[in-house]
Amino acid sequence: MESVRFDQVFAFDEDSLEVETTRLINQVFDHLHTEWLAYEKLARSLVGMAHLIDEPDPDKGLTEALLFD
């Protein structure tokens, strides 16, 4: 399954699917999109914190613990 390309796995004709099947597929993609946005937000906040690691930090130990533990 891992070697199968994404576009081959999800290549289907929406017009031939039942309404419930289409609804479930859309629900899965909506969930994946929501989770991706949460991941992206977390990644951006960590990158934002990481660039501050060399700045004068009142609690450098806390910053390092948040980033690396």
HELIX and SHEET records of a PDB file:
HELIX    1   1 PHE A    6  VAL A    9  1                                   4    
HELIX    2   2 GLU A   14  SER A   16  5                                   3    
HELIX    3   3 VAL A   19  ALA A   50  1                                  32    
HELIX    4   4 LYS A   60  PHE A   68  1                                   9    
END                                                                             
